Amino acid sequence: MKIYTRTGDTGTTGLLGGDRIAKDSPRITAIGEVDELNASLGVAIAANPPSEIAGWINRIQSQLFDIGAELACPVDSDYKIDRITPEDSEELESEIDQMESKLVPLTNFILPGGTAASANLHLSRSICRRAERAVFNLSRSESVSTDLVTFLNRLSDWLFTAARASNAAAGVADEIWSRRARK
């Protein structure tokens, strides 16, 4: 199989099931944002987060591929794919609770950073928020599963918590935000 097909040279791309749409459509924008999020999680794993978090990220990356397929498959399509479920969001919540049980409760805003793993997880969190906005934007004009939107919302919370947990595991304190004095 060749990596190039030339079918997208005119500014369209294929959906599952064969339909072609513009590469700058809200649907393809949402798919692209989810793809960028997935790639950023690969960078986060390369930065060596705690092994438990790295294992969870591997599962999440597979779920993001499922989300990409779900977004590439119109709801009325006969194409059968795995779809995000409420249980997927509940799994994220359970992992957030596990990580938070080992963390000092937050009383202030924190700055993204600390270890390389934490900084990359914070970056993934901001990309996740962008992907969530793109999917929500798509949902204004086309049918999108609310389970998918919920999952992305919960994933950004998960990524924030995983960033904090990565710092804590390395013995690095989160940097507390403080308001600069204004002149």
Secondary structure, DSSP 8 states (H G I E B T S, - for coil): --S--STTTTSEEE-TTS-EEETTSHHHHHHHHHHHHHHHHHHHHHT---HHHHHHHHHHHHHHHHHHHHHTS-TT---------HHHHHHHHHHHHHHHTTS----S-EES-SSHHHHHHHHHHHHHHHHHHHHHHHHTTS---HHHHHHHHHHHHHHHHHHHHHHHHTT---EE-------
